[in-house]
């Protein structure tokens, strides 16, 4: 839907490409995805897994 970038060296996550959706702002999707990426990264001791999924 959109693109985000995870920078493990700087420990930042930023939105690269906005999600276009008439029902929700792009920030809604970015916040959820960024939170999930951060959880994956830190639960694996800084090693990001090859694959991950998130459904709600």
C-alpha distance matrix in Angstrom:
0.0 3.8 7.1 10.2 13.6 16.3 19.8 22.3 25.3 24.7 23.0 20.2 16.5 14.9 11.7 11.4 8.6 8.0 5.5 7.6 9.1 12.9 13.6 12.4 12.4 9.7 12.5 12.3 9.1 10.4 13.8 13.0 11.2 13.9 16.6 15.7 15.7 19.0 20.5 19.9 21.4 24.4 25.2 25.6 28.0 25.7 24.7 21.0 20.8 19.7 17.3 15.9 14.1 13.7 14.0 15.4
3.8 0.0 3.8 6.9 10.5 13.5 16.8 19.6 22.4 21.4 20.0 17.1 13.4 11.4 8.1 7.6 5.1 5.2 4.6 7.8 10.3 14.0 14.9 13.0 11.8 8.4 10.8 11.7 8.6 8.4 12.2 12.4 10.2 12.0 15.2 15.0 14.4 17.3 19.4 19.0 19.9 22.9 24.2 24.6 26.5 23.9 23.2 19.7 20.2 19.4 17.5 16.3 15.2 14.8 15.8 17.2
7.1 3.8 0.0 3.8 6.9 10.1 13.2 16.1 18.8 18.1 16.9 14.1 10.6 8.9 6.3 5.3 4.7 6.9 7.9 11.3 13.9 17.6 18.3 15.9 14.3 10.5 11.9 13.3 10.2 8.7 12.2 12.7 9.8 10.6 14.2 14.0 12.4 15.2 17.8 17.1 17.4 20.5 22.2 22.2 23.8 21.0 20.3 17.0 17.8 17.1 15.9 15.1 14.9 15.0 16.9 18.6
10.2 6.9 3.8 0.0 3.8 6.7 9.9 12.8 15.5 14.5 13.2 10.4 6.9 5.6 4.4 5.0 6.8 8.6 10.1 13.8 16.1 19.6 19.8 16.9 14.9 11.1 11.2 12.9 10.2 7.5 10.3 11.3 8.2 7.8 11.6 11.8 9.9 12.0 15.0 14.7 14.5 17.4 19.5 19.7 20.9 17.9 17.8 14.7 16.3 16.3 15.4 14.5 14.8 14.7 17.1 18.7
13.6 10.5 6.9 3.8 0.0 3.8 6.4 9.5 12.0 11.3 10.5 8.1 5.5 5.4 6.4 6.5 9.4 11.9 13.8 17.4 19.9 23.3 23.5 20.5 18.3 14.6 14.2 16.0 13.5 10.4 12.6 13.6 10.5 9.0 12.5 12.8 9.9 11.4 14.8 14.2 13.0 16.0 18.5 18.2 18.9 15.6 15.5 12.9 15.1 15.3 15.3 15.0 16.1 16.6 19.5 21.4
16.3 13.5 10.1 6.7 3.8 0.0 3.8 6.1 9.1 8.9 7.4 6.0 4.6 6.8 9.1 10.1 13.0 15.1 16.7 20.4 22.5 25.9 25.7 22.5 20.4 16.9 15.8 17.3 15.0 11.8 12.9 13.7 10.6 8.3 11.1 11.3 7.9 8.6 12.1 11.5 9.7 12.5 15.2 14.9 15.3 11.9 12.2 10.0 12.8 13.7 14.3 13.9 15.6 16.2 19.5 21.4
19.8 16.8 13.2 9.9 6.4 3.8 0.0 3.8 5.6 5.6 5.5 5.2 6.2 8.4 11.4 12.0 15.5 17.8 19.9 23.5 25.8 29.1 29.0 25.7 23.3 19.9 18.6 20.4 18.4 14.9 15.7 16.9 14.2 11.4 13.8 14.4 10.9 10.6 14.1 13.6 10.9 13.1 16.3 15.6 15.1 11.5 12.3 11.2 14.5 15.6 16.9 16.9 19.0 19.8 23.1 25.0
22.3 19.6 16.1 12.8 9.5 6.1 3.8 0.0 3.8 5.6 4.7 6.8 8.6 11.6 14.7 15.6 18.9 21.0 22.8 26.5 28.5 31.8 31.4 28.0 26.0 22.6 21.0 22.4 20.4 17.2 17.3 18.1 15.4 12.6 14.1 14.3 10.8 9.7 12.7 12.0 8.7 10.5 13.8 12.7 11.7 8.0 9.3 9.1 12.8 14.5 16.3 16.5 19.0 20.0 23.5 25.5
25.3 22.4 18.8 15.5 12.0 9.1 5.6 3.8 0.0 3.8 5.5 8.0 10.8 13.3 16.7 17.4 20.9 23.3 25.4 29.0 31.3 34.4 34.2 30.8 28.4 25.1 23.4 25.1 23.4 19.9 20.1 21.3 18.8 15.7 17.2 17.9 14.4 13.0 16.0 15.6 12.0 13.1 16.6 15.5 13.7 10.2 11.8 12.5 16.2 17.8 19.8 20.2 22.9 23.8 27.3 29.2
24.7 21.4 18.1 14.5 11.3 8.9 5.6 5.6 3.8 0.0 3.8 5.5 8.9 11.2 14.8 15.9 19.6 21.5 23.9 27.5 29.6 32.6 32.3 28.8 26.1 23.0 21.0 23.1 21.8 18.2 18.1 19.9 17.9 14.4 16.0 17.4 14.4 12.6 16.0 16.4 13.1 13.9 17.6 17.3 15.6 12.3 14.5 14.6 18.3 20.1 21.6 21.4 23.5 23.9 27.2 28.6
23.0 20.0 16.9 13.2 10.5 7.4 5.5 4.7 5.5 3.8 0.0 3.8 7.0 10.2 13.8 15.6 19.0 20.5 22.4 26.1 27.9 30.8 30.2 26.6 24.2 21.3 19.0 20.6 19.3 15.8 15.3 16.7 14.9 11.4 12.5 13.9 11.1 8.9 12.2 12.9 9.9 10.6 14.3 14.5 13.1 10.0 12.5 12.3 16.0 18.2 19.3 18.6 20.6 20.7 23.9 25.3
20.2 17.1 14.1 10.4 8.1 6.0 5.2 6.8 8.0 5.5 3.8 0.0 3.8 6.5 10.2 12.3 15.6 17.0 19.1 22.6 24.6 27.4 27.0 23.4 20.8 17.8 15.6 17.6 16.5 12.8 12.6 14.6 12.9 9.3 11.2 13.1 10.5 9.1 12.8 13.8 11.5 12.7 16.2 16.7 16.0 12.9 14.9 13.8 17.2 18.9 19.4 18.5 19.9 19.7 22.7 23.8
16.5 13.4 10.6 6.9 5.5 4.6 6.2 8.6 10.8 8.9 7.0 3.8 0.0 3.8 7.0 9.4 12.4 13.6 15.4 19.1 20.9 23.9 23.5 20.0 17.6 14.4 12.6 14.4 13.0 9.3 9.8 11.6 9.6 6.4 9.2 10.9 8.6 8.3 12.1 12.9 11.5 13.4 16.3 17.0 17.2 14.1 15.4 13.4 16.2 17.6 17.5 16.3 17.3 16.9 19.7 20.8
14.9 11.4 8.9 5.6 5.4 6.8 8.4 11.6 13.3 11.2 10.2 6.5 3.8 0.0 3.8 6.3 9.4 10.5 13.0 16.4 18.7 21.5 21.7 18.2 15.4 12.1 10.7 13.4 12.0 8.3 9.9 12.3 10.4 8.1 11.4 13.2 11.3 11.7 15.3 16.1 15.0 17.1 19.9 20.5 20.9 17.8 18.7 16.5 19.0 19.8 19.5 18.3 18.8 18.3 20.7 21.6
11.7 8.1 6.3 4.4 6.4 9.1 11.4 14.7 16.7 14.8 13.8 10.2 7.0 3.8 0.0 3.8 5.9 6.8 9.4 12.7 15.2 18.2 18.6 15.4 12.7 9.1 8.7 11.5 9.9 6.7 9.5 11.7 9.9 8.9 12.5 13.9 12.5 13.8 17.1 17.6 17.2 19.6 22.0 22.6 23.5 20.5 21.0 18.3 20.2 20.5 19.7 18.4 18.3 17.6 19.5 20.4
11.4 7.6 5.3 5.0 6.5 10.1 12.0 15.6 17.4 15.9 15.6 12.3 9.4 6.3 3.8 0.0 3.8 6.7 9.8 12.8 15.9 19.0 20.1 17.4 14.7 11.0 11.8 14.5 12.5 9.9 13.0 14.9 12.5 11.9 15.7 16.6 14.7 16.4 19.7 19.6 19.0 21.8 24.2 24.3 25.2 21.9 21.9 19.1 20.9 20.6 20.0 19.4 19.5 19.3 21.3 22.6
8.6 5.1 4.7 6.8 9.4 13.0 15.5 18.9 20.9 19.6 19.0 15.6 12.4 9.4 5.9 3.8 0.0 3.8 6.7 9.3 12.7 15.9 17.4 15.1 12.7 9.2 11.1 13.5 11.4 9.8 13.5 14.9 12.9 13.3 17.0 17.5 16.3 18.5 21.4 21.2 21.3 24.1 26.1 26.4 27.7 24.6 24.3 21.2 22.4 21.7 20.6 19.8 19.3 19.0 20.4 21.5
8.0 5.2 6.9 8.6 11.9 15.1 17.8 21.0 23.3 21.5 20.5 17.0 13.6 10.5 6.8 6.7 3.8 0.0 3.8 6.2 9.4 12.4 13.8 11.4 9.0 5.7 8.3 10.6 9.1 8.4 11.9 13.5 12.3 13.2 16.5 17.4 16.9 19.0 21.6 22.0 22.5 25.0 26.9 27.6 29.0 26.3 26.2 23.0 24.1 23.7 22.1 20.7 19.6 18.6 19.4 19.9
5.5 4.6 7.9 10.1 13.8 16.7 19.9 22.8 25.4 23.9 22.4 19.1 15.4 13.0 9.4 9.8 6.7 3.8 0.0 3.8 6.2 9.7 10.9 9.0 7.7 4.9 8.4 9.3 7.4 8.3 11.7 12.4 11.6 13.5 16.3 16.7 16.9 19.4 21.4 21.7 22.8 25.4 26.7 27.6 29.5 27.1 26.8 23.4 23.9 23.5 21.3 19.6 17.8 16.6 16.8 17.1
7.6 7.8 11.3 13.8 17.4 20.4 23.5 26.5 29.0 27.5 26.1 22.6 19.1 16.4 12.7 12.8 9.3 6.2 3.8 0.0 3.8 6.9 9.1 8.4 7.7 6.7 10.5 11.1 10.1 11.6 14.7 15.4 15.0 17.1 19.7 20.1 20.6 23.1 25.0 25.3 26.6 29.1 30.3 31.3 33.3 30.9 30.5 27.1 27.5 26.8 24.5 22.8 20.7 19.3 19.0 18.9
9.1 10.3 13.9 16.1 19.9 22.5 25.8 28.5 31.3 29.6 27.9 24.6 20.9 18.7 15.2 15.9 12.7 9.4 6.2 3.8 0.0 3.8 5.5 5.8 6.8 7.4 10.8 10.3 9.8 12.4 14.9 15.0 15.4 17.9 19.9 20.3 21.4 23.9 25.3 25.9 27.5 29.8 30.7 32.0 34.2 32.1 31.9 28.4 28.5 28.1 25.4 23.3 20.7 18.8 17.7 17.1
12.9 14.0 17.6 19.6 23.3 25.9 29.1 31.8 34.4 32.6 30.8 27.4 23.9 21.5 18.2 19.0 15.9 12.4 9.7 6.9 3.8 0.0 3.8 5.9 7.6 9.7 12.6 11.9 12.5 15.2 17.1 17.4 18.5 20.8 22.4 23.1 24.6 26.8 28.1 28.9 30.7 32.8 33.7 35.2 37.3 35.4 35.3 31.9 32.0 31.7 29.0 26.7 23.9 21.7 20.2 19.0
13.6 14.9 18.3 19.8 23.5 25.7 29.0 31.4 34.2 32.3 30.2 27.0 23.5 21.7 18.6 20.1 17.4 13.8 10.9 9.1 5.5 3.8 0.0 3.8 7.1 9.7 11.9 10.1 11.2 14.4 15.6 15.5 17.1 19.6 20.7 21.3 23.3 25.3 26.2 27.4 29.4 31.2 31.8 33.6 35.9 34.3 34.3 31.0 31.1 31.1 28.1 25.5 22.5 19.8 18.0 16.3
12.4 13.0 15.9 16.9 20.5 22.5 25.7 28.0 30.8 28.8 26.6 23.4 20.0 18.2 15.4 17.4 15.1 11.4 9.0 8.4 5.8 5.9 3.8 0.0 3.8 6.5 8.1 6.4 8.0 10.9 11.9 12.3 14.1 16.2 17.3 18.4 20.2 22.0 23.1 24.5 26.3 28.0 28.8 30.7 32.7 31.0 31.4 28.1 28.6 28.9 26.1 23.4 20.7 18.0 16.7 15.1
12.4 11.8 14.3 14.9 18.3 20.4 23.3 26.0 28.4 26.1 24.2 20.8 17.6 15.4 12.7 14.7 12.7 9.0 7.7 7.7 6.8 7.6 7.1 3.8 0.0 3.8 5.4 5.6 7.5 9.1 10.5 12.0 13.4 14.8 16.4 18.0 19.3 20.8 22.5 24.0 25.3 27.0 28.3 30.1 31.8 29.8 30.3 27.2 28.1 28.5 26.2 23.6 21.4 18.9 18.4 17.2
9.7 8.4 10.5 11.1 14.6 16.9 19.9 22.6 25.1 23.0 21.3 17.8 14.4 12.1 9.1 11.0 9.2 5.7 4.9 6.7 7.4 9.7 9.7 6.5 3.8 0.0 3.8 5.4 5.5 6.2 8.7 10.3 10.8 12.1 14.3 15.7 16.5 18.2 20.2 21.4 22.4 24.4 25.9 27.4 29.0 26.8 27.2 24.0 25.0 25.3 23.2 20.9 19.1 17.1 17.2 16.7
12.5 10.8 11.9 11.2 14.2 15.8 18.6 21.0 23.4 21.0 19.0 15.6 12.6 10.7 8.7 11.8 11.1 8.3 8.4 10.5 10.8 12.6 11.9 8.1 5.4 3.8 0.0 3.8 5.5 4.9 5.9 8.5 9.8 10.1 11.9 14.1 15.0 16.0 18.1 19.8 20.7 22.2 23.9 25.7 27.0 24.9 25.8 23.0 24.4 25.2 23.3 20.8 19.2 16.9 17.3 16.6
12.3 11.7 13.3 12.9 16.0 17.3 20.4 22.4 25.1 23.1 20.6 17.6 14.4 13.4 11.5 14.5 13.5 10.6 9.3 11.1 10.3 11.9 10.1 6.4 5.6 5.4 3.8 0.0 3.8 5.6 5.6 6.6 8.9 10.3 11.2 12.9 14.7 15.9 17.2 19.0 20.6 21.9 23.1 25.1 26.9 25.2 25.9 23.0 23.9 24.8 22.4 19.5 17.5 14.6 14.5 13.2
9.1 8.6 10.2 10.2 13.5 15.0 18.4 20.4 23.4 21.8 19.3 16.5 13.0 12.0 9.9 12.5 11.4 9.1 7.4 10.1 9.8 12.5 11.2 8.0 7.5 5.5 5.5 3.8 0.0 3.8 5.5 5.3 6.1 8.5 10.0 10.8 12.3 14.3 15.6 16.7 18.4 20.3 21.3 23.0 24.9 23.1 23.4 20.2 20.8 21.4 19.0 16.3 14.2 11.8 12.1 11.7
10.4 8.4 8.7 7.5 10.4 11.8 14.9 17.2 19.9 18.2 15.8 12.8 9.3 8.3 6.7 9.9 9.8 8.4 8.3 11.6 12.4 15.2 14.4 10.9 9.1 6.2 4.9 5.6 3.8 0.0 3.8 5.5 5.2 5.8 8.4 9.9 10.4 12.0 14.1 15.3 16.3 18.2 19.8 21.3 22.8 20.7 21.2 18.2 19.5 20.3 18.4 16.1 14.8 13.0 14.2 14.3
13.8 12.2 12.2 10.3 12.6 12.9 15.7 17.3 20.1 18.1 15.3 12.6 9.8 9.9 9.5 13.0 13.5 11.9 11.7 14.7 14.9 17.1 15.6 11.9 10.5 8.7 5.9 5.6 5.5 3.8 0.0 3.8 5.6 5.3 6.1 8.7 10.0 10.6 12.3 14.4 15.5 16.7 18.2 20.3 21.6 19.9 21.0 18.4 19.8 21.3 19.5 16.7 15.5 13.0 14.2 13.7
13.0 12.4 12.7 11.3 13.6 13.7 16.9 18.1 21.3 19.9 16.7 14.6 11.6 12.3 11.7 14.9 14.9 13.5 12.4 15.4 15.0 17.4 15.5 12.3 12.0 10.3 8.5 6.6 5.3 5.5 3.8 0.0 3.8 5.6 5.3 6.3 8.8 10.1 10.8 12.6 14.5 15.8 16.6 18.7 20.7 19.4 20.0 17.2 18.0 19.4 17.1 13.9 12.3 9.5 10.5 10.1
11.2 10.2 9.8 8.2 10.5 10.6 14.2 15.4 18.8 17.9 14.9 12.9 9.6 10.4 9.9 12.5 12.9 12.3 11.6 15.0 15.4 18.5 17.1 14.1 13.4 10.8 9.8 8.9 6.1 5.2 5.6 3.8 0.0 3.8 5.4 5.1 6.2 8.6 9.9 10.7 12.3 14.4 15.4 16.8 18.9 17.2 17.3 14.2 15.0 16.1 14.0 11.2 10.1 8.3 10.4 11.3
13.9 12.0 10.6 7.8 9.0 8.3 11.4 12.6 15.7 14.4 11.4 9.3 6.4 8.1 8.9 11.9 13.3 13.2 13.5 17.1 17.9 20.8 19.6 16.2 14.8 12.1 10.1 10.3 8.5 5.8 5.3 5.6 3.8 0.0 3.8 5.4 5.1 6.2 8.6 9.9 10.6 12.4 14.1 15.7 17.0 15.0 15.8 13.2 14.9 16.5 15.2 12.8 12.7 11.3 13.8 14.6
16.6 15.2 14.2 11.6 12.5 11.1 13.8 14.1 17.2 16.0 12.5 11.2 9.2 11.4 12.5 15.7 17.0 16.5 16.3 19.7 19.9 22.4 20.7 17.3 16.4 14.3 11.9 11.2 10.0 8.4 6.1 5.3 5.4 3.8 0.0 3.8 5.5 5.2 6.3 8.8 10.1 10.8 12.1 14.4 15.9 14.7 15.9 13.7 15.2 17.4 15.9 13.0 12.7 10.8 13.1 13.4
15.7 15.0 14.0 11.8 12.8 11.3 14.4 14.3 17.9 17.4 13.9 13.1 10.9 13.2 13.9 16.6 17.5 17.4 16.7 20.1 20.3 23.1 21.3 18.4 18.0 15.7 14.1 12.9 10.8 9.9 8.7 6.3 5.1 5.4 3.8 0.0 3.8 5.4 5.1 6.2 8.7 10.1 10.5 12.5 14.7 13.7 14.1 11.5 12.3 14.4 12.5 9.4 9.1 7.6 10.4 11.6
15.7 14.4 12.4 9.9 9.9 7.9 10.9 10.8 14.4 14.4 11.1 10.5 8.6 11.3 12.5 14.7 16.3 16.9 16.9 20.6 21.4 24.6 23.3 20.2 19.3 16.5 15.0 14.7 12.3 10.4 10.0 8.8 6.2 5.1 5.5 3.8 0.0 3.8 5.4 5.2 6.2 8.7 10.0 10.9 12.8 11.0 11.3 8.5 10.0 12.0 11.0 8.8 9.8 9.6 13.0 14.8
19.0 17.3 15.2 12.0 11.4 8.6 10.6 9.7 13.0 12.6 8.9 9.1 8.3 11.7 13.8 16.4 18.5 19.0 19.4 23.1 23.9 26.8 25.3 22.0 20.8 18.2 16.0 15.9 14.3 12.0 10.6 10.1 8.6 6.2 5.2 5.4 3.8 0.0 3.8 5.5 5.1 6.2 8.4 10.1 11.0 9.5 10.9 9.3 11.6 14.4 13.9 11.9 13.1 12.6 15.7 17.0
20.5 19.4 17.8 15.0 14.8 12.1 14.1 12.7 16.0 16.0 12.2 12.8 12.1 15.3 17.1 19.7 21.4 21.6 21.4 25.0 25.3 28.1 26.2 23.1 22.5 20.2 18.1 17.2 15.6 14.1 12.3 10.8 9.9 8.6 6.3 5.1 5.4 3.8 0.0 3.8 5.5 5.4 5.9 8.5 10.2 10.0 11.2 9.8 11.2 14.4 13.6 11.1 12.1 11.4 14.4 15.6
19.9 19.0 17.1 14.7 14.2 11.5 13.6 12.0 15.6 16.4 12.9 13.8 12.9 16.1 17.6 19.6 21.2 22.0 21.7 25.3 25.9 28.9 27.4 24.5 24.0 21.4 19.8 19.0 16.7 15.3 14.4 12.6 10.7 9.9 8.8 6.2 5.2 5.5 3.8 0.0 3.8 5.7 5.3 6.3 9.0 8.5 8.5 6.6 7.5 10.7 10.1 8.1 10.1 10.5 14.0 16.0
21.4 19.9 17.4 14.5 13.0 9.7 10.9 8.7 12.0 13.1 9.9 11.5 11.5 15.0 17.2 19.0 21.3 22.5 22.8 26.6 27.5 30.7 29.4 26.3 25.3 22.4 20.7 20.6 18.4 16.3 15.5 14.5 12.3 10.6 10.1 8.7 6.2 5.1 5.5 3.8 0.0 3.8 5.7 5.5 6.7 5.1 5.9 5.0 7.7 11.0 11.6 10.6 13.1 13.9 17.5 19.5
24.4 22.9 20.5 17.4 16.0 12.5 13.1 10.5 13.1 13.9 10.6 12.7 13.4 17.1 19.6 21.8 24.1 25.0 25.4 29.1 29.8 32.8 31.2 28.0 27.0 24.4 22.2 21.9 20.3 18.2 16.7 15.8 14.4 12.4 10.8 10.1 8.7 6.2 5.4 5.7 3.8 0.0 3.8 5.3 5.2 5.3 7.7 8.3 10.6 14.3 14.8 13.5 15.7 15.9 19.3 20.8
25.2 24.2 22.2 19.5 18.5 15.2 16.3 13.8 16.6 17.6 14.3 16.2 16.3 19.9 22.0 24.2 26.1 26.9 26.7 30.3 30.7 33.7 31.8 28.8 28.3 25.9 23.9 23.1 21.3 19.8 18.2 16.6 15.4 14.1 12.1 10.5 10.0 8.4 5.9 5.3 5.7 3.8 0.0 3.8 5.7 7.5 8.6 9.0 10.0 13.8 14.0 12.5 14.6 14.9 18.0 19.6
25.6 24.6 22.2 19.7 18.2 14.9 15.6 12.7 15.5 17.3 14.5 16.7 17.0 20.5 22.6 24.3 26.4 27.6 27.6 31.3 32.0 35.2 33.6 30.7 30.1 27.4 25.7 25.1 23.0 21.3 20.3 18.7 16.8 15.7 14.4 12.5 10.9 10.1 8.5 6.3 5.5 5.3 3.8 0.0 3.8 5.6 5.4 6.6 7.5 11.3 12.3 11.9 14.8 16.0 19.4 21.6
28.0 26.5 23.8 20.9 18.9 15.3 15.1 11.7 13.7 15.6 13.1 16.0 17.2 20.9 23.5 25.2 27.7 29.0 29.5 33.3 34.2 37.3 35.9 32.7 31.8 29.0 27.0 26.9 24.9 22.8 21.6 20.7 18.9 17.0 15.9 14.7 12.8 11.0 10.2 9.0 6.7 5.2 5.7 3.8 0.0 3.8 5.6 8.3 10.4 13.9 15.5 15.3 18.2 19.3 22.8 24.7
25.7 23.9 21.0 17.9 15.6 11.9 11.5 8.0 10.2 12.3 10.0 12.9 14.1 17.8 20.5 21.9 24.6 26.3 27.1 30.9 32.1 35.4 34.3 31.0 29.8 26.8 24.9 25.2 23.1 20.7 19.9 19.4 17.2 15.0 14.7 13.7 11.0 9.5 10.0 8.5 5.1 5.3 7.5 5.6 3.8 0.0 3.8 6.2 9.4 12.6 14.5 14.5 17.6 18.8 22.4 24.5
24.7 23.2 20.3 17.8 15.5 12.2 12.3 9.3 11.8 14.5 12.5 14.9 15.4 18.7 21.0 21.9 24.3 26.2 26.8 30.5 31.9 35.3 34.3 31.4 30.3 27.2 25.8 25.9 23.4 21.2 21.0 20.0 17.3 15.8 15.9 14.1 11.3 10.9 11.2 8.5 5.9 7.7 8.6 5.4 5.6 3.8 0.0 3.8 6.3 9.2 11.6 12.4 15.9 17.8 21.5 24.1
21.0 19.7 17.0 14.7 12.9 10.0 11.2 9.1 12.5 14.6 12.3 13.8 13.4 16.5 18.3 19.1 21.2 23.0 23.4 27.1 28.4 31.9 31.0 28.1 27.2 24.0 23.0 23.0 20.2 18.2 18.4 17.2 14.2 13.2 13.7 11.5 8.5 9.3 9.8 6.6 5.0 8.3 9.0 6.6 8.3 6.2 3.8 0.0 3.8 6.6 8.4 9.1 12.5 14.6 18.3 21.1
20.8 20.2 17.8 16.3 15.1 12.8 14.5 12.8 16.2 18.3 16.0 17.2 16.2 19.0 20.2 20.9 22.4 24.1 23.9 27.5 28.5 32.0 31.1 28.6 28.1 25.0 24.4 23.9 20.8 19.5 19.8 18.0 15.0 14.9 15.2 12.3 10.0 11.6 11.2 7.5 7.7 10.6 10.0 7.5 10.4 9.4 6.3 3.8 0.0 3.8 5.4 6.8 10.5 13.2 16.8 19.9
19.7 19.4 17.1 16.3 15.3 13.7 15.6 14.5 17.8 20.1 18.2 18.9 17.6 19.8 20.5 20.6 21.7 23.7 23.5 26.8 28.1 31.7 31.1 28.9 28.5 25.3 25.2 24.8 21.4 20.3 21.3 19.4 16.1 16.5 17.4 14.4 12.0 14.4 14.4 10.7 11.0 14.3 13.8 11.3 13.9 12.6 9.2 6.6 3.8 0.0 3.8 7.0 10.6 13.9 17.3 20.8
17.3 17.5 15.9 15.4 15.3 14.3 16.9 16.3 19.8 21.6 19.3 19.4 17.5 19.5 19.7 20.0 20.6 22.1 21.3 24.5 25.4 29.0 28.1 26.1 26.2 23.2 23.3 22.4 19.0 18.4 19.5 17.1 14.0 15.2 15.9 12.5 11.0 13.9 13.6 10.1 11.6 14.8 14.0 12.3 15.5 14.5 11.6 8.4 5.4 3.8 0.0 3.8 7.0 10.6 13.7 17.3
15.9 16.3 15.1 14.5 15.0 13.9 16.9 16.5 20.2 21.4 18.6 18.5 16.3 18.3 18.4 19.4 19.8 20.7 19.6 22.8 23.3 26.7 25.5 23.4 23.6 20.9 20.8 19.5 16.3 16.1 16.7 13.9 11.2 12.8 13.0 9.4 8.8 11.9 11.1 8.1 10.6 13.5 12.5 11.9 15.3 14.5 12.4 9.1 6.8 7.0 3.8 0.0 3.8 7.0 10.4 13.8
14.1 15.2 14.9 14.8 16.1 15.6 19.0 19.0 22.9 23.5 20.6 19.9 17.3 18.8 18.3 19.5 19.3 19.6 17.8 20.7 20.7 23.9 22.5 20.7 21.4 19.1 19.2 17.5 14.2 14.8 15.5 12.3 10.1 12.7 12.7 9.1 9.8 13.1 12.1 10.1 13.1 15.7 14.6 14.8 18.2 17.6 15.9 12.5 10.5 10.6 7.0 3.8 0.0 3.8 6.7 10.3
13.7 14.8 15.0 14.7 16.6 16.2 19.8 20.0 23.8 23.9 20.7 19.7 16.9 18.3 17.6 19.3 19.0 18.6 16.6 19.3 18.8 21.7 19.8 18.0 18.9 17.1 16.9 14.6 11.8 13.0 13.0 9.5 8.3 11.3 10.8 7.6 9.6 12.6 11.4 10.5 13.9 15.9 14.9 16.0 19.3 18.8 17.8 14.6 13.2 13.9 10.6 7.0 3.8 0.0 3.8 6.9
14.0 15.8 16.9 17.1 19.5 19.5 23.1 23.5 27.3 27.2 23.9 22.7 19.7 20.7 19.5 21.3 20.4 19.4 16.8 19.0 17.7 20.2 18.0 16.7 18.4 17.2 17.3 14.5 12.1 14.2 14.2 10.5 10.4 13.8 13.1 10.4 13.0 15.7 14.4 14.0 17.5 19.3 18.0 19.4 22.8 22.4 21.5 18.3 16.8 17.3 13.7 10.4 6.7 3.8 0.0 3.8
15.4 17.2 18.6 18.7 21.4 21.4 25.0 25.5 29.2 28.6 25.3 23.8 20.8 21.6 20.4 22.6 21.5 19.9 17.1 18.9 17.1 19.0 16.3 15.1 17.2 16.7 16.6 13.2 11.7 14.3 13.7 10.1 11.3 14.6 13.4 11.6 14.8 17.0 15.6 16.0 19.5 20.8 19.6 21.6 24.7 24.5 24.1 21.1 19.9 20.8 17.3 13.8 10.3 6.9 3.8 0.0
